Every structure is written in C-alpha cells, then in structure tokens.
C-alpha cells in the first residue's frame, strides 16, 4: 500500500500547481482508495432501509380528502 502524501509533500512535488489543483488530486486519490475497500454487510443493506426524511413529520395531509 502506498503512503498518502500530505499537502505539504504534494506542494514540494508539484510547485507549479495551485493549492486547489492539489486538493483535487488528493481527493481523487482518496476516492479511488475508498472504492477499493469492500462494503460491509451493514453498508450493503442500507439501500433496503427506509430513507430518512427531513424532520420527524411527513408531509401534511389534506383534510378534505379524508372527509
């Protein structure tokens, strides 16, 4: 496994790159590494769970429909 480079090390290695370009490079490297790590059974089953809504209440029901 390769060593993760700090922003300081990346700045030394690529002095002509902007800080933002180096951040993109570092983030892409981290994302690539995350994609190689297999998901746990719990993570795989997350899509089967009911999604969490905003707040604890559902949308308001129209009283006229229920009458």
N, C-alpha and C positions, 0 to 999 in steps of 0.2 A: 504494500500500500504506500502510495506516495505521500510525502509530507505536505500539509497545507501551508501555503505561503501567506504570510501576513501582508497587509497593505504596504508596510514599510519595505519588505523584500520585493514586492512587485514594483514599487516605485523605483527602486535601485535597478531592477532588471529592465524596466521599460521607462526610461526617463522622459521620453517624448510623448508619452500617453497622459491624458488628463486623468484626474482622480476619478471622475465619473466613468470613463472607459475602463479603468482598472477595477472599479466596483462591479461593472457588468461582467467582466472576465471572471472575477472571483465568484460572483453569484451563479454564473453559468456552470462553473466547475462544481460548486456545492450542489446545484440542482442535478447535475449528471451523477454525482455520487449518491444522492438521495434516491434516484431512480434505480440504482443497482441494489439497494437494500430491500430484501423481500418483506412483504407486508405480513403482519401477524394475523392470526385468525380473527381477532377482535377488529382489526382495521378492515379486513375483508368484509366483515358482516355489517359495517357501518352503513352501507348503501341500502340495506334491508330495513333499517330503523326508520321510524317516522321523523321527518325533518323538524327541526326546532324552528318555530315561528318567532316573530318579533313580539315581545310581550307575552303575557300569560293568557290573554283572551283571544279568542278567534274573532273573525270579522263580525260586526253587528248583524243580527238577523232582522229581516223586515217583518214587523208585527202584522202587517196587512196580509201577508202570505199565509200566516199561521191562523188567521181568524176564520 
